């Protein structure tokens, strides 16, 4: 299931944060990326969202962003929950770490089993 379908408001906020950073490549990915797995640590309140791209999602559209996206990047998205995005060696989103992730974990708990 697409992450934007599970957490529409959160993803819309992240897309705005990416826009402020000038990262149109991440904005487009947030619209299509799927939740692969998730975990939540109750002691630290940190949620981690593992992401995957659908079969139809190819490499990032280079013409849309005019240059190759950074690979193996860790990027602070400057969100009120403290979100860090990680990309793989092709510049594709692979993980979101949410420092204050209790609300996100509770919302996702309706759709998937949380590993504590």
ZAKE-832601 format. One record per atom (N, C-alpha, C): residue number from 1; residue in one letter; z, y, x; atom name. Coordinates in Angstrom, 1 decimal. Each point is the difference from the previous one (the first is absolute). Example, Ala and Ser with C-alpha at 12.3 -4.5 7.8 and 13.67 -1.06 7.14 Angstrom:
BEGIN
  vexnu  keba       z       y       x  vexvex
      1     a     7.8    -5.7    13.2       N
      1     a     0.0     1.2    -0.9      CA
      1     a     0.0     1.2     0.9       C
      2     s    -0.7     1.1    -0.4       N
      2     s     0.0     1.1     0.9      CA
      2     s     0.8     1.1    -0.8       C
***
This chain:
BEGIN
  vexnu  keba       z       y       x  vexvex
      1     x     0.0    -1.2     0.8       N
      1     x     0.0     1.2    -0.8      CA
      1     x     0.0     1.2     0.9       C
      2     x    -0.8     1.0    -0.4       N
      2     x    -0.1     1.3     0.8      CA
      2     x     1.4     0.7     0.0       C
      3     x     0.3     0.6     1.1       N
      3     x     1.3     0.7     0.1      CA
      3     x     0.0     1.2    -0.9       C
      4     x    -1.1     0.6    -0.2       N
      4     x    -0.1     1.2    -0.9      CA
      4     x     0.3    -0.4    -1.4       C
      5     x    -0.3    -1.2    -0.4       N
      5     x     0.3    -0.5    -1.4      CA
      5     x     1.5    -0.3    -0.1       C
      6     x     0.7    -0.4     1.1       N
      6     x     1.4    -0.3     0.0      CA
      6     x     0.9     1.2     0.1       C
      7     x    -0.5     1.0     0.8       N
      7     x     0.8     1.2     0.3      CA
      7     x    -0.8     1.2    -0.1       C
      8     x    -0.6     0.3    -1.2       N
      8     x    -1.0     1.1     0.0      CA
      8     x     0.6     1.4     0.4       C
      9     x     1.2     0.4    -0.4       N
      9     x     0.5     1.3     0.4      CA
      9     x     0.3     0.0     1.5       C
     10     x     0.6    -1.0     0.6       N
     10     x     0.3    -0.1     1.4      CA
     10     x    -1.3     0.1     0.8       C
     11     x    -1.0    -0.7    -0.4       N
     11     x    -1.3     0.0     0.8      CA
     11     x    -0.7     1.3    -0.1       C
     12     x     0.1     0.7    -1.2       N
     12     x    -0.6     1.3    -0.2      CA
     12     x     0.7     1.0     1.0       C
     13     x     1.3    -0.1     0.1       N
     13     x     0.8     0.8     0.9      CA
     13     x    -0.4    -0.2     1.5       C
     14     x    -0.2    -1.3     0.3       N
     14     x    -0.5    -0.3     1.4      CA
     14     x    -1.4     0.5     0.3       C
     15     x    -0.8     0.0    -1.0       N
     15     x    -1.4     0.5     0.2      CA
     15     x     0.0     1.5     0.2       C
     16     x     0.9     0.7    -0.7       N
     16     x     0.2     1.4     0.3      CA
     16     x     0.5     0.3     1.4       C
     17     x     0.9    -0.9     0.4       N
     17     x     0.6     0.2     1.4      CA
     17     x    -1.1    -0.3     1.0       C
     18     x    -0.9    -1.0    -0.2       N
     18     x    -1.1    -0.3     0.9      CA
     18     x    -1.0     1.2     0.0       C
     19     x    -0.2     0.6    -1.2       N
     19     x    -0.9     1.1    -0.1      CA
     19     x     0.5     1.2     0.9       C
     20     x     1.3     0.2     0.0       N
     20     x     0.6     1.1     0.8      CA
     20     x    -0.2    -0.3     1.5       C
     21     x    -0.1    -1.3     0.3       N
     21     x    -0.2    -0.4     1.4      CA
     21     x    -1.5     0.0     0.4       C
     22     x    -0.8     0.2    -1.0       N
     22     x    -1.5    -0.1     0.3      CA
     22     x    -0.5    -1.4     0.1       C
     23     x     0.7    -1.0    -0.6       N
     23     x    -0.4    -1.4     0.2      CA
     23     x    -0.7    -0.5    -1.3       C
     24     x    -1.2     0.3    -0.2       N
     24     x    -0.8    -0.5    -1.2      CA
     24     x    -0.2    -1.5     0.1       C
     25     x     0.0    -0.5     1.2       N
     25     x    -0.1    -1.5     0.1      CA
     25     x     1.1    -0.7    -0.6       C
     26     x     1.2     0.5     0.2       N
     26     x     1.2    -0.6    -0.6      CA
     26     x     0.1     0.2    -1.5       C
     27     x    -0.5     1.2    -0.5       N
     27     x     0.0     0.3    -1.4      CA
     27     x    -0.8    -1.1    -0.8       C
     28     x    -1.2    -0.2     0.6       N
     28     x    -0.9    -1.0    -0.7      CA
     28     x     0.6    -1.4     0.1       C
     29     x     0.6    -0.4     1.1       N
     29     x     0.6    -1.3     0.1      CA
     29     x     1.2    -0.2    -1.0       C
     30     x     0.8     1.0    -0.2       N
     30     x     1.1    -0.1    -0.9      CA
     30     x    -0.4    -0.2    -1.4       C
     31     x    -1.2     0.4    -0.3       N
     31     x    -0.6    -0.2    -1.4      CA
     31     x    -0.4    -1.5    -0.2       C
     32     x    -0.2    -0.7     1.1       N
     32     x    -0.6    -1.4    -0.2      CA
     32     x     0.9    -1.1     0.6       C
     33     x     0.9     0.3     0.8       N
     33     x     0.8    -1.0     0.7      CA
     33     x     0.9    -0.8    -0.9       C
     34     x     0.2    -1.2     0.3       N
     34     x     0.8    -0.9    -0.9      CA
     34     x     1.3    -0.3     0.7       C
     35     x     1.0    -0.3    -0.8       N
     35     x     1.3    -0.5     0.5      CA
     35     x    -0.1    -1.4     0.4       C
     36     x     0.3    -0.3     1.3       N
     36     x    -0.1    -1.4     0.5      CA
     36     x     1.4    -0.6    -0.1       C
     37     x     1.0     0.7     0.5       N
     37     x     1.4    -0.4    -0.1      CA
     37     x     0.9     1.2     0.2       C
     38     x     1.3    -0.2    -0.3       N
     38     x     0.9     1.1     0.1      CA
     38     x     1.4    -0.6     0.3       C
     39     x     0.8     0.8     0.7       N
     39     x     1.4    -0.4     0.2      CA
     39     x     0.9     1.3    -0.1       C
     40     x     1.3    -0.3    -0.2       N
     40     x     0.9     1.1    -0.2      CA
     40     x     1.3    -0.4     0.7       C
     41     x     0.6     0.9     0.8       N
     41     x     1.3    -0.2     0.6      CA
     41     x     1.0     0.8    -0.7       C
     42     x     0.9    -0.6    -0.8       N
     42     x     1.0     0.8    -0.7      CA
     42     x     1.0     0.8     0.8       C
     43     x     0.3    -0.5     1.2       N
     43     x     0.9     0.6     0.9      CA
     43     x    -0.6     1.3     0.6       C
     44     x    -1.3     0.0     0.3       N
     44     x    -0.6     1.2     0.6      CA
     44     x    -0.8     0.8    -1.1       C
     45     x    -0.3    -0.6    -1.1       N
     45     x    -0.8     0.6    -1.1      CA
     45     x    -1.4     0.2     0.4       C
     46     x    -0.5    -0.8     1.0       N
     46     x    -1.4     0.1     0.4      CA
     46     x    -0.9    -1.0    -0.7       C
     47     x    -1.1     0.4    -0.5       N
     47     x    -0.9    -0.9    -0.6      CA
     47     x    -1.3     0.0     0.8       C
     48     x    -0.5    -1.2     0.2       N
     48     x    -1.3    -0.2     0.7      CA
     48     x    -1.0    -0.6    -0.9       C
     49     x    -1.2     0.6     0.0       N
     49     x    -1.1    -0.4    -0.9      CA
     49     x    -1.1    -0.5     0.9       C
     50     x    -0.3    -1.3     0.0       N
     50     x    -1.1    -0.5     0.7      CA
     50     x    -1.3     0.2    -0.8       C
     51     x    -1.0     0.4     0.6       N
     51     x    -1.3     0.4    -0.8      CA
     51     x    -1.1    -0.9     0.4       C
     52     x    -1.0    -0.2    -0.9       N
     52     x    -1.2    -0.7     0.3      CA
     52     x    -1.1     0.8    -0.7       C
     53     x    -1.2    -0.2     0.6       N
     53     x    -1.2     0.6    -0.6      CA
     53     x    -0.8    -1.1    -0.7       C
     54     x    -0.6     0.4    -1.1       N
     54     x    -0.8    -1.0    -0.8      CA
     54     x    -1.2    -0.5     0.7       C
     55     x    -0.6    -1.0    -0.5       N
     55     x    -1.1    -0.6     0.6      CA
     55     x    -1.2     0.9     0.1       C
     56     x    -0.1     0.9    -1.0       N
     56     x    -1.1     1.0     0.0      CA
     56     x     0.2     1.2     0.9       C
     57     x     1.3     0.2     0.5       N
     57     x     0.3     1.1     0.8      CA
     57     x    -0.5    -0.3     1.4       C
     58     x    -1.0     0.7     0.5       N
     58     x    -0.4    -0.1     1.4      CA
     58     x     0.7     0.9     0.9       C
     59     x    -0.6     0.2     1.2       N
     59     x     0.6     1.0     0.9      CA
     59     x     0.0     1.4    -0.7       C
     60     x     0.8     0.8     0.5       N
     60     x     0.1     1.4    -0.5      CA
     60     x    -1.3     0.7     0.1       C
     61     x    -0.4     0.7    -1.0       N
     61     x    -1.3     0.6    -0.1      CA
     61     x     0.0     1.2     1.1       C
     62     x    -0.7    -0.2     1.1       N
     62     x     0.0     0.9     1.0      CA
     62     x    -0.7     1.3    -0.3       C
     63     x    -1.0     0.0    -0.9       N
     63     x    -0.7     1.2    -0.4      CA
     63     x     0.9     0.9    -0.8       C
     64     x     0.9    -0.6    -0.8       N
     64     x     0.9     0.8    -0.8      CA
     64     x     1.0     0.8     0.8       C
     65     x     0.4    -0.6     1.2       N
     65     x     1.0     0.7     0.8      CA
     65     x    -0.5     0.6     1.3       C
     66     x    -1.3    -0.3     0.3       N
     66     x    -0.7     0.7     1.1      CA
     66     x     0.5    -0.5     1.4       C
     67     x     1.0    -0.8     0.1       N
     67     x     0.4    -0.5     1.3      CA
     67     x     0.8    -1.3    -0.2       C
     68     x     0.1    -0.8     1.0       N
     68     x     0.8    -1.3    -0.2      CA
     68     x     1.4     0.3    -0.3       C
     69     x     0.7    -0.7    -0.9       N
     69     x     1.4     0.2    -0.2      CA
     69     x     0.8    -0.6     1.2       C
     70     x     1.2     0.6     0.2       N
     70     x     0.8    -0.5     1.1      CA
     70     x     0.4    -1.5    -0.3       C
     71     x     0.0    -0.8     1.0       N
     71     x     0.4    -1.4    -0.2      CA
     71     x     1.5    -0.2     0.5       C
     72     x     0.6    -1.0    -0.6       N
     72     x     1.4    -0.4     0.4      CA
     72     x     0.9     1.2     0.0       C
     73     x    -0.1     0.8    -1.1       N
     73     x     0.7     1.2    -0.1      CA
     73     x     1.3    -0.1    -0.8       C
     74     x     1.0     0.7     0.3       N
     74     x     1.2     0.2    -0.8      CA
     74     x     0.1     1.4    -0.4       C
     75     x     0.0     0.3    -1.3       N
     75     x    -0.2     1.4    -0.4      CA
     75     x     1.1     0.4    -1.0       C
     76     x     0.8     1.0     0.2       N
     76     x     1.0     0.5    -1.0      CA
     76     x    -0.8     0.8    -1.0       C
     77     x     0.1    -0.5    -1.3       N
     77     x    -0.7     0.7    -1.1      CA
     77     x     0.8     1.1    -0.6       C
     78     x     1.2     0.4     0.5       N
     78     x     0.7     1.1    -0.5      CA
     78     x     0.3     0.0    -1.5       C
     79     x     0.5    -1.1    -0.4       N
     79     x     0.3    -0.2    -1.4      CA
     79     x     1.5     0.1    -0.2       C
     80     x     0.5     0.4    -1.2       N
     80     x     1.4     0.1    -0.2      CA
     80     x     0.8    -1.3     0.2       C
     81     x    -0.7    -1.2    -0.1       N
     81     x     0.7    -1.3     0.2      CA
     81     x    -0.1    -0.4     1.5       C
     82     x    -0.6     0.8     0.8       N
     82     x    -0.1    -0.3     1.4      CA
     82     x    -1.0    -1.2     0.2       C
     83     x    -1.3     0.3     0.0       N
     83     x    -1.0    -1.1     0.0      CA
     83     x    -0.8     0.0     1.3       C
     84     x     0.0    -1.2     0.6       N
     84     x    -0.8    -0.1     1.2      CA
     84     x    -1.1    -1.0    -0.3       C
     85     x    -1.3     0.4     0.4       N
     85     x    -1.1    -0.9    -0.3      CA
     85     x    -0.5    -0.6     1.4       C
     86     x    -0.4    -1.3     0.0       N
     86     x    -0.5    -0.6     1.2      CA
     86     x    -1.4    -0.5    -0.3       C
     87     x    -0.9     0.2     1.0       N
     87     x    -1.4    -0.5    -0.2      CA
     87     x    -0.2    -1.1     1.1       C
     88     x    -1.1    -0.8    -0.3       N
     88     x    -0.3    -1.1     0.9      CA
     88     x    -1.0     0.6     1.0       C
     89     x    -0.6    -1.0     0.8       N
     89     x    -1.0     0.5     1.1      CA
     89     x    -1.3     0.5    -0.6       C
     90     x    -0.2    -0.1    -1.3       N
     90     x    -1.2     0.5    -0.6      CA
     90     x     0.3     1.3    -0.8       C
     91     x     1.2     0.5     0.1       N
     91     x     0.4     1.2    -0.8      CA
     91     x     0.3    -0.2    -1.4       C
     92     x     0.2    -1.3    -0.4       N
     92     x     0.4    -0.3    -1.4      CA
     92     x     1.5    -0.1    -0.2       C
     93     x     0.4     0.5    -1.1       N
     93     x     1.5     0.0    -0.3      CA
     93     x     0.4    -1.5    -0.1       C
     94     x     1.1    -0.3     0.7       N
     94     x     0.6    -1.3    -0.1      CA
     94     x     1.4    -0.1    -0.4       C
     95     x     0.8     1.1     0.1       N
     95     x     1.4     0.0    -0.3      CA
     95     x     0.5     1.4    -0.3       C
     96     x     0.8     0.1    -1.1       N
     96     x     0.8     1.3    -0.3      CA
     96     x     1.4    -0.4     0.1       C
     97     x     0.8     0.8     0.8       N
     97     x     1.4    -0.1     0.1      CA
     97     x     0.6     1.2    -0.7       C
     98     x     0.9    -0.3    -0.9       N
     98     x     0.6     1.1    -0.9      CA
     98     x     1.5     0.0     0.4       C
     99     x     0.4     1.1     0.7       N
     99     x     1.4     0.1     0.5      CA
     99     x     1.0     0.0    -1.2       C
    100     x    -0.3     0.8    -1.0       N
    100     x     0.9     0.0    -1.2      CA
    100     x    -0.7    -0.7    -1.1       C
    101     x    -0.1    -1.4     0.1       N
    101     x    -0.9    -0.8    -0.8      CA
    101     x     0.6    -0.6    -1.2       C
    102     x     1.2     0.4    -0.4       N
    102     x     0.7    -0.7    -1.1      CA
    102     x    -0.9     0.1    -1.3       C
    103     x    -0.4     1.2    -0.3       N
    103     x    -0.8     0.2    -1.3      CA
    103     x    -1.3    -0.8     0.1       C
    104     x    -0.7     0.0     1.1       N
    104     x    -1.2    -0.8     0.2      CA
    104     x     0.3    -1.5    -0.2       C
    105     x     1.0    -0.5     0.7       N
    105     x     0.3    -1.4    -0.1      CA
    105     x     0.4    -0.4    -1.5       C
    106     x     0.7     0.9    -0.7       N
    106     x     0.3    -0.4    -1.4      CA
    106     x    -1.3     0.0    -0.8       C
    107     x    -0.9     1.0     0.2       N
    107     x    -1.2     0.0    -0.8      CA
    107     x    -0.9    -1.2     0.3       C
    108     x     0.0    -0.5     1.3       N
    108     x    -0.8    -1.1     0.4      CA
    108     x     0.7    -1.3    -0.4       C
    109     x     1.3     0.0    -0.2       N
    109     x     0.7    -1.2    -0.4      CA
    109     x    -0.5    -0.6    -1.3       C
    110     x    -0.6     0.8    -0.9       N
    110     x    -0.5    -0.5    -1.2      CA
    110     x    -1.3    -0.8     0.2       C
    111     x    -0.7     0.2     1.1       N
    111     x    -1.2    -0.7     0.3      CA
    111     x     0.0    -1.0     1.0       C
    112     x     1.0     0.0     0.9       N
    112     x     0.0    -1.0     1.1      CA
    112     x     1.4    -0.2     0.4       C
    113     x     0.2    -1.2     0.7       N
    113     x     1.3    -0.3     0.5      CA
    113     x     0.3     0.7     1.2       C
    114     x     1.2     0.7     0.1       N
    114     x     0.4     0.7     1.1      CA
    114     x     0.7    -0.9     1.0       C
    115     x    -0.3     0.1     1.2       N
    115     x     0.7    -0.8     1.1      CA
    115     x     1.1     0.9     0.5       C
    116     x     1.3    -0.4    -0.1       N
    116     x     1.1     0.8     0.5      CA
    116     x     0.4    -0.4     1.4       C
***
